[in-house]
Each structure stands twice: as C-alpha cells, then as structure tokens.
Amino acid sequence: MSILFTFPGQGAQRAGMLHTLPQVPEVQQTLEQTSHVLGTDPLLLDTATALTSTYAVQLCLLIAGVAMARVFVANNAAPDMVAGLSIGAYPAAVVAGIISYSDAVQLVQRRGRLMESAYPAGYGMAAISGIDRYQLAPIIANIHSAATPVYLANLNGPRQNVISGSEDAMQSVMTVALAVGATSAVRLAVNVPSHCELFNAAALEMQSAFGDIQVRRPELTYLSASAARALFDPAIIAADLANNMATQVHWSETARLSWERGARLAIEMPSGSVLTNLTTPLFSEGLAIACENNRVDTLTALIKRERGG
C-alpha cells in the first residue's frame, strides 16, 4: 500500500498556521532555514493581516508543508508519492528531493512577488459547485472579454470547479451559474487570478529563475496536478513548476492517478482540509485525512499500520 502526501494551494491558509505546527526539532529547523534565506522571522508571515498578501500565503504554505512532512519522515513515516495543488507543488518537490528547501524558499518568494505585483487588486478566484465543467464553460465564454477576463482554472471534481479572473467577471459567472443550477458559488481567499493565461508573462520569468537552480530526479513518485501524471525528468519538472501559475489544475485526475498507482492513504499537509475533501470521493476504499486537528502520533501510527509495519 502506498502513502500519498498532498500539499494544498492558496485558499487553505489560516491565521496562526505556522504557530500551531508541532513544537519539534524538524519544525524549528525549517523555520530557522527559512529565516536564514528570507533575512526575517517567518513567524511574522502568518498573521491575519500578513495573509492578505499572496506573497505571505505562498511562503506559509511552503513552510508548513515541508515542516510537517519532515516531522513524518523523522518518525519513519515517509510518503511514497507526493502531489501539490498550485503553490503546493513546491513543498511536494522539496519532499521528493527535486529541489532543496533553500532554493524553494527563494523560488516561492519570487513567485509570490511576481504574482502580487502583476495583479495587486481587483482579481481573484471563486469555487462553483453543483454543475460540471461542460455547463460552466459556455457561461464563462459568454462573459469573458479583454475588459472582463475570466477563465476555468481548477478542475477539482466532476461538479466542483474554480474560476479565475477579474472581480466583475467572476461575479457575473457566479450569478449565472447559480441561476442555472449551481449549488454554491464562493469567492475564495485568493487575491490573484491563478491558473490562467493572465500569468503567462510571470511564468516566463519563473522559467528564468529555474536556470540558477539545481533540479534533480525525484526520489519518490512526484505527481503533477497540472499534467495529471507522474513526472521524472528534471527539466520537465522545472518547466512544470515554473508554469503552474498559468496552467489549469487537474486535481480530480491527479488524485485518481495516485489511486491507480497504489495510494490508499492520502494525508494532507497543513493547513486545512480542502484537498482531503476533494480526494475522499476517489479514495472510497482507502482513506484521505488532513493533519489539521489530528495528532502527529496518531497519523504516524496510521501510516505505519497501512504499510503493515
């Protein structure tokens, strides 16, 4: 039986998310490494005020994901495969041995700044549930224009999708979607229009940033939520990471792929349980569970029991 660690994207952040990590050496080491790279205390990033910035959000999700995964690894409960949604792909890549943590901090720092400076206000993302992508696509097409850009960004489940774009355009799509049968339309805590062509230029800059980074072949199975497949070639993984801000997310297909490759226990790194909720329907004969509100020793025992040891 294989163990999958999942790493959430923006919208999963919580105020105080770094302060509530376990008080253990692996977490402290991660915070110290982060401080060394950033030149500032990373614990200043997880206040409610700080988390209004996508820059702080992305760094917090990287820090929390790597720190928590390191705790499990130190307790002989390492994963067999990893998958991350959006910014979650970066901690997943660190845990898979693809990039160093210090390099990841620098890359995510640059990624956050690029995305925030490109769209400082008036844009974001929204989740629409209860209708499928084929019902949603024509609504988006009727509203999208150069003045009111809006895109289908995340394919999270058969009837749960995320749109990305300008505030006015998203509100129009949400209104029409609810009128034709959507059960909910919720503005997400994401202040940038991720996973669409609005970030093509920023993605090119991220590609340049990877030119100075050592990217290695993964030490365990690395699943790309952009490609919905396992990636092994370092150059392909680097391009995938650099471009993922401008690339559609296929979470449902990625979770299904992990099941097909043998995953039977999926554990979501902090914070929140967004990916757990999305993955659970595809793990009907397995288990998807979040670190949130669960003890480390309980989850460690669960991993070891799943492996039969």
Buried (B, 14 or more C-beta within 10 A) or exposed (E): EBBBBBBBBBBBBBBEBBEBBBEBEBBEBBBEBBBEBBEEEBBEBBBEEBBEBBBBBBBBBBBBBBBBBBBBBBBEBBBBBBBBBBBBBBBBBBBBEBBBBEBBBBBBBBBBBBBBEBBEEEBBBBBBBBBEBEBBEEBBEEBBEEEBBBBBBBBBBEBBBBBBBBBBBBBBBBEBBBEEEBEEBEEBBBBBBBBBBBBEEBBEBBBEBBEEBEBEEBEBBBBBBBBBBBBEEBEEBBBBBBBBBBBBBBBBBBBBBBBEBBBBBBBBBBBBBBBBBBBBBBBEEBBBBBBBEBEBEEBBEBBBEBBEE
